[in-house]
Amino acid sequence: MTNLRELRKKRKRFTREDAWGLSLASLPIIGFLVFGVVPLIFSLYMSFCSTDGFLIENMHPLDGNIFGNYAAVVNDPLFWKAVLNTLYSLVSLPLTMVLSLVLSVLLANKLVRMRKLFRTLFFLPYVCSIVALTTMWRTVMLNADYGVLNAFLGLFGIQGPAWLTDSAWFMPAMIVMGVWSGMGFQIVLFSAALTNVNESVYEAAALDGANAFQKFFRITLPAISPTTFYVLVTGLISGLQEFTRFQAINGVSSNLISPTGPDNAGLTIVFYLYNYGFNNTTGMGIAAATSWLLCIVIAVITVLNFKLSNRWVHYD
């Protein structure tokens, strides 16, 4: 009993090692509070204020209607234009998922030579700078006069469109770019998921007379559904926050197209709030309100995805 009591007393002592452990473990928490929670609360307060710059003393709560910034955003036709553009750009997500899954299945075939090389080539765009890739697409691939895409179409006698100066073709060009740059990461995820599928299940299905399509839809898809769900949720979240590609595609030095594309065809929700927040000294309140509206939309869509996942995601 005496030894047990002494051991308990020793455990209750706050040693120097405990202090070091607590201090090191608290660094990420402090960083999250300072750089995450505090700006979050500050942006929420800002969304209910009239602003003139970034200083707190220039922010004053709105008189009469505290939701004035939110009302201004919702009643702005340009905001709804940005919403439609963002939803249009999300077309790249299902296209990327389908193509990535097909390529992953093909690369999973052991008869395919240099599979690792192909996976590396597909993954390279994902690790490269988005601005650099977008600049390459703007100057090399999508140029109306000497771009690679129009030169390829010219081989078949097709007059290529003005991808970046025609509002009808601007978003399809961005979707093609998004599919090309996003496939690499999804191929890695789907390839990893395919390696975990039990081969004995395929053998049993083959004995029962199942063909390749039946194996794919009845075995492969349900087995990799958790990975598919992850790709879908993260893809929707990142797709609703599209900004960098749409800002970089026009280029600061370009005089041919407007910053948000022809007829605002490249104006996304985040681009909309960026223009209000950083191109207008009195627009920080509008930008903050827009960001919170987008946050609510993303939260609702994510919760719905988790609710609906019970119907098609299989974890066993």
C-alpha positions as CSV (number, residue, x, y, z in Angstrom):
1,M,0.0,0.0,0.0
2,T,2.8,2.4,0.8
3,N,4.5,1.9,-2.5
4,L,1.2,2.4,-4.3
5,R,0.6,5.7,-2.5
6,E,4.1,6.9,-3.3
7,L,3.6,6.0,-7.0
8,R,0.3,8.0,-7.1
9,K,2.0,11.0,-5.5
10,K,4.7,10.9,-8.1
11,R,2.1,10.7,-10.9
12,K,0.4,13.8,-9.5
13,R,3.6,15.9,-9.6
14,F,3.9,18.2,-12.6
15,T,7.4,17.4,-13.9
16,R,9.6,19.4,-16.2
17,E,9.0,16.8,-18.9
18,D,5.2,17.3,-18.5
19,A,5.7,21.0,-19.0
20,W,7.7,20.5,-22.1
21,G,5.2,18.1,-23.5
22,L,2.3,20.4,-22.8
23,S,4.0,23.4,-24.3
24,L,4.9,21.6,-27.5
25,A,1.5,20.0,-27.9
26,S,-0.2,23.4,-27.4
27,L,1.6,25.0,-30.3
28,P,-0.8,23.7,-33.0
29,I,-3.8,24.6,-30.8
30,I,-2.4,28.1,-30.3
31,G,-1.8,28.5,-34.0
32,F,-5.3,27.3,-34.8
33,L,-6.8,29.8,-32.3
34,V,-4.7,32.7,-33.5
35,F,-4.8,32.1,-37.3
36,G,-8.1,30.2,-37.5
37,V,-10.6,31.0,-34.9
38,V,-9.8,34.7,-34.4
39,P,-10.0,35.6,-38.1
40,L,-13.2,33.5,-38.3
41,I,-14.8,35.5,-35.5
42,F,-13.4,38.8,-37.0
43,S,-14.8,38.0,-40.4
44,L,-18.2,37.3,-38.9
45,Y,-18.2,40.6,-37.1
46,M,-17.0,42.3,-40.3
47,S,-20.0,40.9,-42.3
48,F,-22.3,43.0,-40.1
49,C,-20.3,46.2,-40.5
50,S,-19.8,49.0,-43.0
51,T,-16.0,49.1,-43.7
52,D,-13.4,51.4,-45.1
53,G,-10.2,49.5,-45.4
54,F,-8.8,46.8,-43.0
55,L,-8.6,48.7,-39.8
56,I,-11.0,48.0,-36.9
57,E,-11.6,51.6,-36.2
58,N,-12.9,52.0,-39.7
59,M,-15.5,49.3,-39.2
60,H,-18.9,50.3,-37.9
61,P,-22.0,48.2,-37.3
62,L,-24.7,48.8,-39.9
63,D,-27.5,51.1,-38.7
64,G,-31.1,49.9,-39.1
65,N,-30.4,46.7,-40.9
66,I,-27.6,44.6,-39.5
67,F,-28.0,42.1,-42.4
68,G,-27.5,44.8,-45.0
69,N,-24.4,43.3,-46.4
70,Y,-26.1,39.9,-46.8
71,A,-29.1,41.6,-48.5
72,A,-26.7,43.5,-50.8
73,V,-25.0,40.2,-51.9
74,V,-28.3,38.3,-52.4
75,N,-29.8,41.2,-54.4
76,D,-26.7,41.6,-56.6
77,P,-27.2,40.0,-60.1
78,L,-23.5,39.7,-60.4
79,F,-23.4,37.4,-57.4
80,W,-25.9,35.1,-59.0
81,K,-23.8,35.2,-62.2
82,A,-20.9,34.0,-60.1
83,V,-23.0,31.3,-58.5
84,L,-24.0,30.0,-62.0
85,N,-20.4,30.1,-63.2
86,T,-19.3,28.2,-60.1
87,L,-21.9,25.5,-60.6
88,Y,-21.0,25.3,-64.3
89,S,-17.4,24.7,-63.4
90,L,-18.4,21.8,-61.1
91,V,-19.1,19.8,-64.3
92,S,-15.4,19.0,-64.3
93,L,-15.8,17.0,-61.1
94,P,-17.9,14.1,-62.4
95,L,-15.9,14.1,-65.6
96,T,-12.6,13.9,-63.7
97,M,-14.0,11.2,-61.4
98,V,-15.2,9.0,-64.3
99,L,-12.0,9.4,-66.3
100,S,-9.8,8.8,-63.3
101,L,-11.6,5.7,-62.3
102,V,-11.4,4.3,-65.9
103,L,-7.7,5.0,-66.1
104,S,-7.1,3.6,-62.6
105,V,-8.8,0.3,-63.7
106,L,-6.8,0.2,-66.8
107,L,-3.5,0.8,-65.0
108,A,-4.5,-1.8,-62.4
109,N,-4.2,-4.4,-65.2
110,K,-0.9,-6.2,-64.8
111,L,-0.6,-6.7,-68.5
112,V,-0.2,-2.9,-69.0
113,R,3.5,-2.0,-69.3
114,M,5.1,0.9,-67.5
115,R,2.2,1.4,-65.2
116,K,4.3,3.4,-62.7
117,L,5.5,5.7,-65.4
118,F,1.9,6.5,-66.5
119,R,0.8,7.1,-63.0
120,T,3.7,9.5,-62.5
121,L,2.9,11.4,-65.7
122,F,-0.7,11.7,-64.7
123,F,0.2,12.9,-61.2
124,L,2.7,15.5,-62.3
125,P,0.2,18.3,-63.0
126,Y,-1.2,18.0,-59.5
127,V,2.1,18.8,-57.9
128,C,3.0,21.6,-60.2
129,S,2.1,25.3,-59.5
130,I,-1.5,26.1,-60.5
131,V,-0.4,29.5,-61.7
132,A,2.3,28.0,-63.9
133,L,0.0,25.4,-65.3
134,T,-2.7,28.0,-66.0
135,T,-0.2,30.3,-67.7
136,M,0.9,27.3,-69.9
137,W,-2.7,26.6,-70.9
138,R,-3.3,30.3,-71.6
139,T,-0.3,30.9,-73.8
140,V,0.4,27.5,-75.3
141,M,-2.8,25.4,-75.4
142,L,-5.8,27.8,-75.6
143,N,-4.4,30.7,-77.7
144,A,-6.8,31.3,-80.5
145,D,-4.1,32.1,-83.1
146,Y,-1.3,29.5,-82.5
147,G,-2.6,27.3,-79.6
148,V,-2.1,23.6,-79.6
149,L,-5.8,22.8,-79.4
150,N,-6.8,24.9,-82.3
151,A,-3.8,23.6,-84.3
152,F,-5.0,20.1,-83.6
153,L,-8.6,20.9,-84.7
154,G,-7.2,22.5,-87.8
155,L,-5.8,19.2,-88.9
156,F,-9.4,18.1,-89.4
157,G,-10.4,21.3,-91.1
158,I,-12.2,22.6,-88.0
159,Q,-11.9,26.3,-87.1
160,G,-11.0,26.5,-83.5
161,P,-12.9,28.9,-81.3
162,A,-11.5,31.9,-79.4
163,W,-11.4,30.0,-76.1
164,L,-10.6,32.8,-73.8
165,T,-12.4,35.7,-75.5
166,D,-15.7,34.0,-76.3
167,S,-18.0,33.7,-73.3
168,A,-19.6,30.6,-74.8
169,W,-16.2,28.7,-74.9
170,F,-14.5,30.2,-71.8
171,M,-16.0,27.8,-69.2
172,P,-15.6,24.7,-71.4
173,A,-11.9,25.5,-71.7
174,M,-11.6,25.9,-67.9
175,I,-13.5,22.5,-67.5
176,V,-11.0,20.8,-69.8
177,M,-8.1,22.3,-67.9
178,G,-9.6,21.3,-64.6
179,V,-10.1,17.7,-65.7
180,W,-6.5,17.5,-67.0
181,S,-5.0,18.9,-63.8
182,G,-7.2,17.1,-61.4
183,M,-7.0,13.5,-62.7
184,G,-3.6,12.7,-61.2
185,F,-4.6,12.9,-57.6
186,Q,-7.8,11.0,-58.1
187,I,-5.9,8.3,-60.0
188,V,-3.6,7.7,-57.1
189,L,-6.6,7.4,-54.7
190,F,-8.6,5.1,-56.9
191,S,-5.5,3.0,-57.7
192,A,-4.9,2.6,-53.9
193,A,-8.5,1.6,-53.4
194,L,-8.4,-0.9,-56.2
195,T,-5.5,-2.7,-54.7
196,N,-7.5,-3.4,-51.5
197,V,-10.3,-5.2,-53.3
198,N,-10.3,-8.9,-52.4
199,E,-9.3,-10.9,-55.4
200,S,-11.1,-14.0,-54.1
201,V,-14.4,-12.1,-54.6
202,Y,-13.6,-11.7,-58.3
203,E,-12.7,-15.4,-58.6
204,A,-16.0,-16.4,-56.9
205,A,-17.9,-14.1,-59.3
206,A,-16.1,-15.6,-62.3
207,L,-17.1,-19.1,-61.2
208,D,-20.7,-17.9,-61.1
209,G,-20.5,-16.7,-64.7
210,A,-20.2,-12.9,-64.0
211,N,-18.7,-10.9,-66.9
212,A,-16.3,-7.9,-66.7
213,F,-19.1,-5.3,-66.5
214,Q,-21.0,-7.2,-63.7
215,K,-17.8,-7.5,-61.7
216,F,-17.1,-3.8,-62.1
217,F,-20.6,-2.6,-61.1
218,R,-21.4,-5.3,-58.5
219,I,-17.9,-5.7,-56.9
220,T,-15.5,-3.0,-57.7
221,L,-17.7,0.1,-57.3
222,P,-19.2,-1.0,-54.0
223,A,-15.7,-1.9,-52.7
224,I,-14.2,1.5,-53.5
225,S,-17.3,3.5,-52.5
226,P,-15.5,5.0,-49.4
227,T,-12.8,6.4,-51.7
228,T,-15.4,7.6,-54.2
229,F,-17.2,9.4,-51.4
230,Y,-14.1,11.1,-50.2
231,V,-13.2,12.3,-53.7
232,L,-16.8,13.6,-54.2
233,V,-16.9,15.5,-50.9
234,T,-13.5,17.1,-51.2
235,G,-14.0,17.8,-54.9
236,L,-17.3,19.6,-54.2
237,I,-15.7,21.7,-51.4
238,S,-12.7,22.7,-53.5
239,G,-14.9,23.2,-56.6
240,L,-17.1,25.7,-54.8
241,Q,-14.0,27.6,-53.8
242,E,-12.5,27.8,-57.3
243,F,-10.5,31.0,-57.7
244,T,-6.8,30.7,-58.5
245,R,-7.2,29.2,-62.0
246,F,-9.9,31.8,-62.9
247,Q,-7.7,34.7,-61.7
248,A,-4.5,33.4,-63.4
249,I,-6.1,32.5,-66.7
250,N,-6.5,36.1,-67.8
251,G,-3.0,37.2,-66.7
252,V,-2.1,40.6,-65.2
253,S,-0.4,41.7,-68.4
254,S,-3.2,40.6,-70.8
255,N,-5.0,43.4,-72.6
256,L,-7.2,41.1,-74.6
257,I,-9.7,40.0,-72.0
258,S,-11.2,41.4,-68.8
259,P,-10.0,40.2,-65.3
260,T,-13.1,38.0,-64.9
261,G,-13.3,36.8,-68.5
262,P,-15.6,37.8,-71.4
263,D,-19.0,38.8,-70.1
264,N,-17.9,37.8,-66.6
265,A,-17.8,34.2,-67.7
266,G,-14.9,33.5,-65.3
267,L,-16.4,35.1,-62.3
268,T,-16.7,32.6,-59.5
269,I,-18.0,33.1,-56.0
270,V,-14.6,33.4,-54.4
271,F,-13.5,35.7,-57.3
272,Y,-16.6,37.8,-56.5
273,L,-15.7,38.2,-52.9
274,Y,-12.0,38.8,-53.7
275,N,-12.9,41.7,-56.0
276,Y,-15.1,43.3,-53.3
277,G,-12.5,42.7,-50.6
278,F,-9.3,43.7,-52.2
279,N,-10.3,45.9,-55.1
280,N,-12.7,48.0,-53.2
281,T,-11.7,49.6,-49.8
282,T,-15.4,49.8,-48.7
283,G,-16.2,46.2,-49.8
284,M,-14.7,44.1,-47.0
285,G,-18.1,43.8,-45.3
286,I,-19.7,42.5,-48.6
287,A,-16.8,40.1,-49.0
288,A,-17.1,38.8,-45.5
289,A,-20.9,38.3,-46.0
290,T,-20.2,36.5,-49.2
291,S,-17.7,34.2,-47.6
292,W,-20.1,33.3,-44.8
293,L,-22.9,32.6,-47.3
294,L,-20.5,30.3,-49.2
295,C,-19.5,28.6,-45.9
296,I,-23.1,27.9,-45.1
297,V,-23.7,26.4,-48.5
298,I,-20.6,24.2,-48.3
299,A,-21.6,23.0,-44.8
300,V,-25.2,22.1,-45.9
301,I,-24.0,20.3,-49.0
302,T,-21.4,18.4,-46.9
303,V,-23.9,17.4,-44.3
304,L,-26.3,16.2,-47.0
305,N,-23.6,14.1,-48.6
306,F,-22.9,12.4,-45.3
307,K,-26.6,11.8,-44.8
308,L,-27.0,10.3,-48.3
309,S,-23.8,8.3,-48.0
310,N,-25.5,5.7,-45.9
311,R,-27.4,4.6,-49.0
312,W,-24.4,3.9,-51.3
313,V,-21.2,3.8,-49.3
314,H,-20.1,0.4,-48.0
315,Y,-17.4,0.2,-45.4
316,D,-17.3,-3.6,-45.0
